[in-house]
Amino acid sequence: MAKTEKNDLFDYTEDSIKSLDWREHIRLRPGMYIGKLGDGSSPDDGIYVLIKEVIDNCIDEYTMGYGKQVDITINEKSVTIRDFGRGIPLGKVVEVVSKINTGAKYDSKVFQKSVGLNGVGTKAVNALSTYFKVTAYREGKEKTAEFERGVLTKEHKENKTTEGNGTMVTFIPDDTVFKNFHYIHEYLDSQLWNYCYLNAGLVMNFNGKKYVSKNGLLDLLQRKTNEDELRYPIIHLKGEDIEVALTHENQYGEEYYSFVNGQYTTQGGTHLAAFREAVVKTLRDFYKKDYDAADIRASICAAVSVRVQEPVFESQTKTKLGSQVVYEGGPSMKNFVGEFMSKELDNYLHRNPTVADSLKKRIEQSERERKELAGIKKLANERAKKANLHNRKLRDCRYHHNDEPSGRDKDAIMEKAKESTIFITEGDSASGSITKSRNVETQAVFSLRGKPLNCFSLTKKVVYENEEFNLLQHALNIEEGYEGLRYNNIVIATDADVDGMHIRLLMMTFFLQFFPDLVKNGHVYILETPLFRVRDKKQTFYCYDEVEKQKAIKKLGGKPEITRFKGLGEISPEEFARFIGPEMRKQPVIVEQGDHVQQLLEYYMGKNTQERQEFIIDNLRVELDLAEETAAAATEEK
């Protein structure tokens, strides 16, 4: 037997070499094309990338001056996107969505500053959809083609039409690839607003809601900030191929929204690095003082958008720009952004001395706060270093979000890094169950002792004075900023009782108060675990609410055994493994468009106001209400 295995190992012949067609390659390695294969609970999950790939083509048409409207409809899992651009040439409808390296974007005269240049986008959507339909409307004629998982099932003949020029795509993501997926409309809402901010005048309609922006990035920052908390009015600067908006708030951290050719680069890149550097240099030169870069950028909220000819991204999902120059033979990204800022921001501050004075006061306040923290920060970090040598609170994993992989296994390591997760648990019993059942390669556990401090309205000094908070920020590697984040997913895992809910609120307050960019960039989640186990001798169902429990009882019939889990510690490690595995349910913590962090915290975590008391009384749910909901759900099921 051993001899046969050895022979097989070296049996490397012509038969070993396989050539995959475009469809097979995309389906075999979907992560290469659309990133994470999540269930929709994360904003960078593949189901949102599929929508983005289709809309990007619509935006490219708009950018070239064709079509001012895009209509998006999502009905359960079916997505339809219609633009009013030129429409795909009718003779090429099938090829454009099913042949790699087919498209107009290789001719840079047609698409000078396009988002998608590789001709893969809609092909990936096609290959990863159980149903895909494309219709091109062009000069009074239409042509339709239908596919299943990338395979052409029906090519319609050309017909006459009264529809205006453009393209309509309908697709249903493949649920064997994206298991148990669902769309979170807040993510789509944010995605569509970003398109509008970057394309002033473009109208987008999503399930009956209209999106349009007149003032570009100025509108974005007005929506993301609270006017009452701004230190000075938003500075809005525009030039050829660049637009910038910036201000300073009272919150901790730095908050950036960066874009390239209309693409939201969530991981930044060369343009954002150039912008951060340019802000520091320009303000040092203007005030003629060598301020610390951290003091200048503390509490900044900014958006920067650039247009680049044939951009180079570091991945197919285009979340990080790698281009070093704006166009071939043109200026470097660093010089392009730096020269724009040194001229336009300097001019603005000279013309607006009141703004210049307020900005200077904000920088000097940050400087004072940093110096006040210096002493306690040094002591706290020394304690943290000692604790990290044998940190009983943290059970670490092997792969981390900030890993910089290289070599032959680079892609595999990057995938593991995206999956890196830290569970923040309460007490020893809960952390014990998770620790025993976790994936040690990608899942870490941090144990809390009792209830953490309510840190609303406190200064960052408390993060260093409180040993637990200090150890947590070191475990996450976020003390010096968001860029070094060690885990892609921060999952708060508490019991589903009153104390557990309170701990959730306290931890969310900690992140929103001191590290709001973690929440705003979609890294913080709440773990959902089942409340009930319903089983008989043949089947077991885990139910997350009363409605699911009643459905399980009905399926099993008779008198099944029902267990109510009061805490995470009651769930055995063997059972727990399935709740934190590939089909883990986690609820993202989302700050909705227009919500302002300090107002939210003051309402929910501040002094017990009359307003909050009235909200609680008006929204109390008693057992009778729950019973009625369950009965209604059961009736609907019948």
C-alpha positions as semicolon CSV with decimal commas, in nm:
position;residue;x (nm);y (nm);z (nm)
1;M;0,000;0,000;0,000
2;A;0,278;0,242;0,098
3;K;0,464;0,158;-0,224
4;T;0,159;0,245;-0,439
5;E;0,119;0,582;-0,265
6;K;0,485;0,661;-0,329
7;N;0,451;0,578;-0,698
8;D;0,138;0,798;-0,726
9;L;0,325;1,090;-0,573
10;F;0,576;1,095;-0,861
11;D;0,329;0,998;-1,135
12;Y;0,349;1,339;-1,305
13;T;0,249;1,299;-1,673
14;E;0,066;1,490;-1,949
15;D;-0,258;1,367;-1,792
16;S;-0,175;1,562;-1,476
17;I;-0,195;1,895;-1,660
18;K;-0,548;2,037;-1,668
19;S;-0,668;2,337;-1,867
20;L;-0,977;2,498;-1,720
21;D;-1,209;2,715;-1,925
22;W;-1,298;3,065;-1,793
23;R;-1,615;2,947;-1,621
24;E;-1,454;2,651;-1,444
25;H;-1,162;2,865;-1,328
26;I;-1,388;3,131;-1,174
27;R;-1,605;2,868;-1,002
28;L;-1,301;2,677;-0,875
29;R;-1,127;2,991;-0,741
30;P;-1,408;3,245;-0,684
31;G;-1,212;3,424;-0,410
32;M;-0,958;3,540;-0,671
33;Y;-1,234;3,731;-0,852
34;I;-1,486;3,850;-0,595
35;G;-1,309;3,816;-0,257
36;K;-1,492;3,666;0,042
37;L;-1,763;3,404;-0,003
38;G;-1,958;3,526;0,301
39;D;-2,330;3,519;0,370
40;G;-2,375;3,897;0,337
41;S;-2,306;3,989;0,700
42;S;-1,983;4,168;0,600
43;P;-1,974;4,469;0,360
44;D;-1,695;4,313;0,153
45;D;-1,870;3,979;0,102
46;G;-1,882;3,854;-0,255
47;I;-2,257;3,904;-0,306
48;Y;-2,203;4,282;-0,282
49;V;-1,901;4,261;-0,513
50;L;-2,123;4,093;-0,775
51;I;-2,360;4,391;-0,764
52;K;-2,066;4,631;-0,774
53;E;-1,915;4,464;-1,081
54;V;-2,236;4,521;-1,279
55;I;-2,290;4,877;-1,153
56;D;-1,927;4,967;-1,229
57;N;-2,003;4,913;-1,597
58;C;-2,304;5,147;-1,568
59;I;-2,089;5,411;-1,397
60;D;-1,825;5,387;-1,669
61;E;-2,097;5,465;-1,924
62;Y;-2,210;5,765;-1,719
63;T;-1,851;5,886;-1,683
64;M;-1,815;5,880;-2,061
65;G;-2,127;6,097;-2,090
66;Y;-2,394;5,835;-2,167
67;G;-2,698;5,777;-1,946
68;K;-2,775;5,975;-1,629
69;Q;-2,975;5,709;-1,445
70;V;-2,924;5,357;-1,305
71;D;-3,214;5,149;-1,171
72;I;-3,150;4,868;-0,921
73;T;-3,416;4,626;-0,798
74;I;-3,357;4,349;-0,544
75;N;-3,642;4,105;-0,491
76;E;-3,534;3,853;-0,226
77;K;-3,225;3,703;-0,394
78;S;-3,280;3,826;-0,751
79;V;-3,095;4,143;-0,860
80;T;-3,182;4,353;-1,166
81;I;-2,966;4,646;-1,279
82;R;-3,060;4,870;-1,574
83;D;-2,850;5,154;-1,714
84;F;-2,924;5,396;-1,997
85;G;-2,584;5,409;-2,161
86;R;-2,501;5,308;-2,515
87;G;-2,590;4,942;-2,467
88;I;-2,367;4,646;-2,556
89;P;-2,330;4,611;-2,936
90;L;-2,596;4,352;-3,021
91;G;-2,361;4,118;-3,205
92;K;-2,136;4,092;-2,897
93;V;-2,390;4,042;-2,615
94;V;-2,296;3,678;-2,547
95;E;-1,921;3,732;-2,581
96;V;-1,906;4,037;-2,349
97;V;-2,052;3,841;-2,056
98;S;-1,898;3,500;-2,126
99;K;-1,553;3,537;-2,282
100;I;-1,255;3,646;-2,078
101;N;-1,055;3,933;-2,229
102;T;-1,353;4,056;-2,428
103;G;-1,459;4,418;-2,377
104;A;-1,418;4,780;-2,482
105;K;-1,202;4,880;-2,189
106;Y;-0,878;4,765;-2,346
107;D;-0,904;5,067;-2,577
108;S;-0,811;5,352;-2,346
109;K;-0,950;5,604;-2,594
110;V;-1,300;5,474;-2,520
111;F;-1,262;5,426;-2,145
112;Q;-0,985;5,664;-2,035
113;K;-1,039;5,636;-1,661
114;S;-1,251;5,328;-1,612
115;V;-1,284;5,122;-1,294
116;G;-1,278;4,778;-1,457
117;L;-0,999;4,721;-1,704
118;N;-0,954;4,344;-1,703
119;G;-1,275;4,232;-1,876
120;V;-1,354;3,987;-1,595
121;G;-1,631;4,157;-1,389
122;T;-1,958;4,053;-1,554
123;K;-1,808;3,717;-1,651
124;A;-1,748;3,645;-1,281
125;V;-2,108;3,746;-1,201
126;N;-2,231;3,518;-1,480
127;A;-2,022;3,219;-1,370
128;L;-2,125;3,257;-1,004
129;S;-2,501;3,291;-1,065
130;T;-2,759;3,014;-1,091
131;Y;-2,941;3,241;-1,337
132;F;-2,796;3,529;-1,541
133;K;-2,979;3,728;-1,806
134;V;-2,846;4,019;-2,011
135;T;-3,044;4,240;-2,248
136;A;-2,888;4,510;-2,464
137;Y;-3,105;4,792;-2,603
138;R;-2,947;4,978;-2,891
139;E;-3,094;5,206;-3,158
140;G;-3,446;5,059;-3,150
141;K;-3,337;4,694;-3,130
142;E;-3,280;4,452;-2,841
143;K;-3,088;4,129;-2,789
144;T;-3,113;3,895;-2,489
145;A;-2,903;3,601;-2,369
146;E;-2,967;3,373;-2,069
147;F;-2,716;3,162;-1,875
148;E;-2,698;2,916;-1,583
149;R;-2,369;2,915;-1,390
150;G;-2,197;3,067;-1,694
151;V;-2,340;2,821;-1,947
152;L;-2,548;2,975;-2,227
153;T;-2,900;2,828;-2,213
154;K;-3,084;3,055;-2,457
155;E;-2,975;3,317;-2,709
156;H;-3,275;3,520;-2,824
157;K;-3,307;3,669;-3,170
158;E;-3,281;4,044;-3,222
159;N;-3,616;4,221;-3,185
160;K;-3,745;4,571;-3,231
161;T;-3,801;4,772;-2,911
162;T;-3,925;5,109;-2,792
163;E;-3,689;5,097;-2,492
164;G;-3,415;5,359;-2,469
165;N;-3,051;5,258;-2,522
166;G;-2,876;5,078;-2,240
167;T;-2,817;4,740;-2,078
168;M;-3,021;4,537;-1,827
169;V;-2,869;4,255;-1,623
170;T;-3,063;4,018;-1,395
171;F;-2,885;3,757;-1,183
172;I;-2,937;3,527;-0,885
173;P;-2,615;3,443;-0,694
174;D;-2,539;3,070;-0,669
175;D;-2,639;2,953;-0,320
176;T;-2,399;2,660;-0,344
177;V;-2,117;2,918;-0,351
178;F;-2,271;3,183;-0,122
179;K;-2,437;2,967;0,141
180;N;-2,739;3,105;0,333
181;F;-2,674;3,451;0,192
182;H;-2,891;3,756;0,249
183;Y;-2,856;4,122;0,154
184;I;-2,820;4,382;0,429
185;H;-2,974;4,693;0,279
186;E;-2,765;4,931;0,492
187;Y;-2,454;4,808;0,308
188;L;-2,620;4,859;-0,029
189;D;-2,742;5,201;0,084
190;S;-2,386;5,306;0,167
191;Q;-2,253;5,160;-0,159
192;L;-2,506;5,351;-0,372
193;W;-2,454;5,680;-0,190
194;N;-2,081;5,650;-0,259
195;Y;-2,149;5,613;-0,631
196;C;-2,361;5,931;-0,621
197;Y;-2,107;6,134;-0,420
198;L;-1,844;6,051;-0,680
199;N;-2,067;6,122;-0,978
200;A;-2,255;6,442;-0,897
201;G;-2,581;6,453;-1,091
202;L;-2,610;6,075;-1,139
203;V;-2,953;5,945;-1,034
204;M;-2,974;5,596;-0,883
205;N;-3,305;5,431;-0,795
206;F;-3,300;5,135;-0,557
207;N;-3,629;4,959;-0,480
208;G;-3,815;5,288;-0,512
209;K;-3,564;5,504;-0,320
210;K;-3,387;5,782;-0,510
211;Y;-3,017;5,861;-0,459
212;V;-2,858;6,176;-0,601
213;S;-2,582;6,415;-0,492
214;K;-2,523;6,771;-0,612
215;N;-2,204;6,857;-0,421
216;G;-1,999;6,537;-0,438
217;L;-1,761;6,471;-0,147
218;L;-1,897;6,772;0,043
219;D;-2,231;6,589;0,066
220;L;-2,050;6,272;0,178
221;L;-1,878;6,443;0,471
222;Q;-2,193;6,632;0,569
223;R;-2,371;6,298;0,592
224;K;-2,090;6,126;0,781
225;T;-2,036;6,401;1,040
226;N;-2,242;6,591;1,294
227;E;-2,232;6,964;1,222
228;D;-2,244;7,047;1,596
229;E;-1,923;6,848;1,659
230;L;-1,714;6,998;1,376
231;R;-1,431;7,230;1,475
232;Y;-1,465;7,427;1,151
233;P;-1,678;7,406;0,832
234;I;-1,591;7,131;0,585
235;I;-1,313;7,230;0,343
236;H;-1,406;7,123;-0,012
237;L;-1,141;7,139;-0,286
238;K;-1,171;7,033;-0,651
239;G;-0,920;7,009;-0,932
240;E;-0,868;6,817;-1,252
241;D;-0,881;6,446;-1,166
242;I;-0,889;6,512;-0,790
243;E;-1,148;6,612;-0,529
244;V;-1,095;6,647;-0,155
245;A;-1,316;6,723;0,148
246;L;-1,184;6,742;0,504
247;T;-1,263;6,860;0,854
248;H;-1,180;6,777;1,217
249;E;-1,430;6,640;1,470
250;N;-1,409;6,565;1,842
251;Q;-1,391;6,187;1,809
252;Y;-1,080;5,973;1,841
253;G;-0,894;5,823;1,549
254;E;-0,868;5,914;1,182
255;E;-1,157;5,858;0,942
256;Y;-1,099;5,840;0,567
257;Y;-1,306;5,764;0,259
258;S;-1,083;5,712;-0,045
259;F;-1,185;5,653;-0,406
260;V;-1,025;5,584;-0,743
261;N;-1,222;5,628;-1,065
262;G;-1,544;5,602;-0,866
263;Q;-1,431;5,288;-0,681
264;Y;-1,441;5,292;-0,298
265;T;-1,094;5,172;-0,199
266;T;-1,171;5,044;0,150
267;Q;-0,806;4,954;0,209
268;G;-0,671;5,283;0,076
269;G;-0,352;5,263;-0,127
270;T;-0,103;5,501;-0,282
271;H;-0,354;5,788;-0,320
272;L;-0,459;5,778;0,048
273;A;-0,098;5,750;0,168
274;A;-0,012;6,053;-0,048
275;F;-0,309;6,247;0,091
276;R;-0,224;6,176;0,456
277;E;0,134;6,285;0,395
278;A;0,027;6,595;0,198
279;V;-0,207;6,717;0,476
280;V;0,078;6,702;0,729
281;K;0,333;6,877;0,504
282;T;0,090;7,150;0,391
283;L;-0,019;7,238;0,746
284;R;0,336;7,237;0,880
285;D;0,436;7,475;0,602
286;F;0,129;7,697;0,651
287;Y;0,170;7,735;1,029
288;K;0,553;7,731;1,002
289;K;0,568;7,481;1,288
290;D;0,687;7,119;1,294
291;Y;0,374;6,966;1,447
292;D;0,372;6,593;1,510
293;A;0,191;6,413;1,225
294;A;-0,033;6,232;1,476
295;D;-0,148;6,565;1,623
296;I;-0,235;6,705;1,281
297;R;-0,434;6,400;1,176
298;A;-0,600;6,324;1,512
299;S;-0,982;6,342;1,479
300;I;-0,962;6,415;1,105
301;C;-1,252;6,312;0,883
302;A;-1,168;6,332;0,513
303;A;-1,258;6,204;0,169
304;V;-1,029;6,198;-0,134
305;S;-1,112;6,094;-0,489
306;V;-0,870;6,070;-0,781
307;R;-0,903;5,977;-1,147
308;V;-0,620;5,761;-1,279
309;Q;-0,557;5,632;-1,629
310;E;-0,546;5,251;-1,630
311;P;-0,529;5,207;-1,250
312;V;-0,340;4,916;-1,097
313;F;-0,514;4,755;-0,799
314;E;-0,365;4,504;-0,560
315;S;-0,654;4,260;-0,603
316;Q;-0,939;4,184;-0,844
317;T;-1,188;4,334;-0,596
318;K;-1,009;4,672;-0,633
319;T;-1,005;4,771;-0,264
320;K;-0,645;4,898;-0,259
321;L;-0,473;5,113;-0,522
322;G;-0,121;5,017;-0,620
323;S;-0,062;5,274;-0,899
324;Q;0,246;5,488;-0,844
325;V;0,169;5,734;-1,127
326;V;-0,149;5,913;-1,239
327;Y;-0,095;5,828;-1,604
328;E;0,187;5,687;-1,813
329;G;0,472;5,939;-1,822
330;G;0,283;6,165;-1,579
331;P;0,348;6,273;-1,218
332;S;0,384;6,027;-0,933
333;M;0,078;5,987;-0,714
334;K;0,270;6,141;-0,423
335;N;0,365;6,452;-0,623
336;F;0,022;6,487;-0,787
337;V;-0,169;6,485;-0,457
338;G;0,105;6,677;-0,271
339;E;0,117;6,963;-0,521
340;F;-0,263;6,992;-0,531
341;M;-0,289;7,010;-0,151
342;S;0,005;7,249;-0,104
343;K;-0,157;7,490;-0,348
344;E;-0,532;7,456;-0,289
345;L;-0,540;7,391;0,088
346;D;-0,282;7,665;0,149
347;N;-0,487;7,911;-0,062
348;Y;-0,807;7,814;0,122
349;L;-0,655;7,873;0,466
350;H;-0,515;8,212;0,360
351;R;-0,859;8,314;0,233
352;N;-1,036;8,179;0,546
353;P;-0,836;8,290;0,853
354;T;-1,114;8,189;1,097
355;V;-1,099;7,830;0,970
356;A;-0,718;7,840;0,987
357;D;-0,733;7,953;1,349
358;S;-0,984;7,680;1,447
359;L;-0,776;7,415;1,275
360;K;-0,463;7,531;1,459
361;K;-0,646;7,512;1,794
362;R;-0,761;7,155;1,716
363;I;-0,401;7,049;1,637
364;E;-0,269;7,209;1,956
365;Q;-0,543;7,046;2,163
366;S;-0,440;6,706;2,023
367;E;-0,080;6,789;2,108
368;R;-0,171;6,868;2,472
369;E;-0,379;6,551;2,504
370;R;-0,096;6,338;2,362
371;K;0,157;6,484;2,606
372;E;-0,080;6,438;2,902
373;L;-0,119;6,072;2,804
374;A;0,253;6,012;2,750
375;G;0,337;5,921;3,114
376;I;0,049;5,684;3,181
377;K;0,079;5,542;2,828
378;K;0,440;5,441;2,889
379;L;0,358;5,263;3,217
380;A;0,051;5,093;3,069
381;N;0,246;4,968;2,767
382;E;0,519;4,826;2,988
383;R;0,253;4,637;3,186
384;A;0,092;4,520;2,863
385;K;0,424;4,389;2,728
386;K;0,477;4,185;3,045
387;A;0,120;4,056;3,031
388;N;0,153;3,966;2,662
389;L;0,429;3,718;2,744
390;H;0,176;3,509;2,932
391;N;-0,155;3,680;2,859
392;R;-0,422;3,455;3,005
393;K;-0,694;3,671;2,852
394;L;-0,586;3,605;2,492
395;R;-0,572;3,270;2,316
396;D;-0,422;3,371;1,986
397;C;-0,452;3,221;1,638
398;R;-0,192;3,158;1,368
399;Y;-0,297;3,394;1,086
400;H;-0,368;3,765;1,128
401;H;-0,526;4,046;0,926
402;N;-0,204;4,249;0,922
403;D;0,016;3,964;0,800
404;E;0,229;4,049;0,496
405;P;0,255;3,715;0,315
406;S;0,504;3,636;0,044
407;G;0,618;3,333;-0,152
408;R;0,432;3,051;-0,317
409;D;0,149;3,032;-0,060
410;K;0,079;3,407;-0,062
411;D;-0,281;3,383;-0,189
412;A;-0,375;3,106;0,057
413;I;-0,228;3,302;0,350
414;M;-0,414;3,617;0,242
415;E;-0,740;3,422;0,243
416;K;-0,666;3,299;0,596
417;A;-0,582;3,656;0,701
418;K;-0,925;3,774;0,579
419;E;-1,088;3,507;0,795
420;S;-0,894;3,607;1,110
421;T;-1,142;3,653;1,395
422;I;-1,123;3,741;1,762
423;F;-1,410;3,645;1,992
424;I;-1,455;3,875;2,293
425;T;-1,627;3,661;2,556
426;E;-1,756;3,700;2,909
427;G;-1,631;3,470;3,183
428;D;-1,434;3,147;3,183
429;S;-1,713;2,904;3,091
430;A;-1,804;3,078;2,765
431;S;-1,443;3,135;2,662
432;G;-1,370;2,771;2,750
433;S;-1,635;2,639;2,508
434;I;-1,517;2,866;2,225
435;T;-1,148;2,793;2,291
436;K;-1,202;2,417;2,270
437;S;-1,409;2,432;1,951
438;R;-1,242;2,719;1,758
439;N;-1,026;2,695;1,448
440;V;-0,679;2,764;1,592
441;E;-0,553;2,889;1,253
442;T;-0,794;3,180;1,219
443;Q;-0,989;3,222;1,546
444;A;-0,861;3,385;1,866
445;V;-1,039;3,433;2,201
446;F;-1,018;3,725;2,446
447;S;-1,183;3,676;2,788
448;L;-1,347;3,959;2,981
449;R;-1,370;3,952;3,358
450;G;-1,719;4,059;3,461
451;K;-1,873;4,374;3,316
452;P;-1,640;4,625;3,151
453;L;-1,651;4,993;3,239
454;N;-1,907;5,223;3,073
455;C;-1,660;5,455;2,904
456;F;-1,906;5,698;2,745
457;S;-1,784;6,060;2,780
458;L;-1,451;5,945;2,929
459;T;-1,118;6,038;2,768
460;K;-0,872;5,794;2,614
461;K;-0,681;5,803;2,941
462;V;-0,919;5,534;3,068
463;V;-0,802;5,292;2,795
464;Y;-0,456;5,294;2,953
465;E;-0,571;5,307;3,316
466;N;-0,807;5,010;3,271
467;E;-0,590;4,697;3,240
468;E;-0,855;4,503;3,048
469;F;-0,907;4,777;2,787
470;N;-0,532;4,826;2,750
471;L;-0,470;4,454;2,695
472;L;-0,755;4,444;2,443
473;Q;-0,621;4,735;2,237
474;H;-0,280;4,565;2,234
475;A;-0,434;4,232;2,131
476;L;-0,609;4,412;1,843
477;N;-0,294;4,616;1,766
478;I;-0,495;4,940;1,725
479;E;-0,317;5,167;1,972
480;E;-0,141;5,359;1,693
481;G;-0,433;5,345;1,452
482;Y;-0,662;5,129;1,246
483;E;-0,404;5,030;0,980
484;G;-0,234;4,764;1,194
485;L;-0,558;4,584;1,291
486;R;-0,467;4,225;1,379
487;Y;-0,806;4,056;1,324
488;N;-1,044;4,123;1,036
489;N;-1,351;4,025;1,241
490;I;-1,408;4,138;1,600
491;V;-1,697;3,930;1,734
492;I;-1,861;4,010;2,069
493;A;-1,981;3,676;2,208
494;T;-2,203;3,710;2,518
495;D;-2,493;3,526;2,674
496;A;-2,840;3,608;2,540
497;D;-2,961;3,728;2,883
498;V;-2,985;4,074;3,044
499;D;-2,625;4,072;3,168
500;G;-2,497;3,950;2,831
501;M;-2,690;4,224;2,647
502;H;-2,547;4,483;2,885
503;I;-2,191;4,363;2,821
504;R;-2,257;4,387;2,446
505;L;-2,364;4,750;2,487
506;L;-2,060;4,831;2,701
507;M;-1,821;4,679;2,446
508;M;-1,990;4,857;2,157
509;T;-1,959;5,180;2,355
510;F;-1,586;5,116;2,400
511;F;-1,532;5,072;2,025
512;L;-1,758;5,360;1,921
513;Q;-1,604;5,596;2,178
514;F;-1,235;5,529;2,113
515;F;-1,208;5,329;1,788
516;P;-1,515;5,426;1,579
517;D;-1,337;5,348;1,250
518;L;-1,346;4,976;1,340
519;V;-1,727;4,991;1,345
520;K;-1,759;5,224;1,046
521;N;-1,541;4,995;0,836
522;G;-1,746;4,686;0,920
523;H;-1,513;4,492;1,151
524;V;-1,735;4,459;1,464
525;Y;-2,004;4,191;1,498
526;I;-2,234;4,028;1,751
527;L;-2,225;3,647;1,760
528;E;-2,565;3,484;1,729
529;T;-2,598;3,151;1,909
530;P;-2,907;2,932;1,937
531;L;-3,152;2,981;2,223
532;F;-3,307;2,635;2,190
533;R;-3,215;2,279;2,097
534;V;-3,513;2,072;1,976
535;R;-3,448;1,704;1,910
536;D;-3,578;1,352;1,904
537;K;-3,386;1,026;1,854
538;K;-3,333;1,091;1,482
539;Q;-3,296;1,468;1,429
540;T;-3,167;1,775;1,610
541;F;-3,258;2,137;1,534
542;Y;-3,086;2,444;1,680
543;C;-3,322;2,740;1,695
544;Y;-3,231;3,106;1,727
545;D;-3,575;3,235;1,828
546;E;-3,923;3,126;1,931
547;V;-4,050;3,111;1,572
548;E;-3,772;2,870;1,466
549;K;-3,843;2,661;1,776
550;Q;-4,211;2,622;1,687
551;K;-4,121;2,523;1,329
552;A;-3,879;2,258;1,460
553;I;-4,141;2,115;1,698
554;K;-4,387;2,095;1,409
555;K;-4,133;1,914;1,186
556;L;-4,046;1,656;1,451
557;G;-4,401;1,599;1,573
558;G;-4,478;1,413;1,896
559;K;-4,306;1,543;2,208
560;P;-3,946;1,630;2,125
561;E;-3,687;1,714;2,390
562;I;-3,646;2,094;2,418
563;T;-3,342;2,254;2,583
564;R;-3,319;2,628;2,653
565;F;-2,959;2,752;2,650
566;K;-2,925;3,019;2,918
567;G;-2,559;3,089;2,851
568;L;-2,277;3,008;2,612
569;G;-2,113;2,789;2,877
570;E;-2,407;2,548;2,859
571;I;-2,335;2,464;2,495
572;S;-2,083;2,180;2,465
573;P;-1,763;2,243;2,266
574;E;-1,873;1,980;2,012
575;E;-2,198;2,168;1,950
576;F;-2,031;2,509;1,964
577;A;-1,800;2,418;1,674
578;R;-2,090;2,438;1,429
579;F;-2,199;2,782;1,556
580;I;-1,858;2,942;1,492
581;G;-1,775;2,742;1,179
582;P;-1,830;2,827;0,810
583;E;-2,203;2,886;0,864
584;M;-2,157;3,108;1,171
585;R;-2,434;3,363;1,221
586;K;-2,302;3,704;1,315
587;Q;-2,485;4,035;1,320
588;P;-2,280;4,334;1,202
589;V;-2,271;4,647;1,418
590;I;-2,369;4,917;1,169
591;V;-2,368;5,295;1,203
592;E;-2,633;5,394;0,953
593;Q;-2,599;5,682;0,707
594;G;-2,687;6,002;0,892
595;D;-2,639;5,854;1,241
596;H;-2,380;6,036;1,453
597;V;-2,179;5,838;1,704
598;Q;-2,176;6,080;1,998
599;Q;-2,552;6,141;1,973
600;L;-2,616;5,764;1,967
601;L;-2,392;5,704;2,268
602;E;-2,542;5,988;2,466
603;Y;-2,892;5,858;2,403
604;Y;-2,824;5,493;2,492
605;M;-2,531;5,513;2,735
606;G;-2,556;5,861;2,886
607;K;-2,760;5,973;3,184
608;N;-3,100;5,813;3,217
609;T;-3,303;6,076;3,034
610;Q;-3,681;6,106;3,021
611;E;-3,656;6,052;2,644
612;R;-3,492;5,712;2,687
613;Q;-3,738;5,606;2,958
614;E;-4,027;5,683;2,723
615;F;-3,860;5,488;2,441
616;I;-3,821;5,180;2,665
617;I;-4,182;5,198;2,787
618;D;-4,316;5,240;2,431
619;N;-4,112;4,945;2,301
620;L;-4,159;4,692;2,582
621;R;-4,240;4,345;2,453
622;V;-4,424;4,116;2,692
623;E;-4,484;3,742;2,672
624;L;-4,831;3,799;2,524
625;D;-4,681;3,991;2,229
626;L;-4,425;3,715;2,168
627;A;-4,697;3,448;2,184
628;E;-4,905;3,639;1,927
629;E;-4,602;3,670;1,695
630;T;-4,533;3,297;1,724
631;A;-4,896;3,209;1,650
632;A;-4,895;3,441;1,347
633;A;-4,576;3,281;1,216
634;A;-4,722;2,932;1,263
635;T;-5,039;3,034;1,076
636;E;-4,832;3,176;0,792
637;E;-4,633;2,850;0,774
638;K;-4,956;2,653;0,729
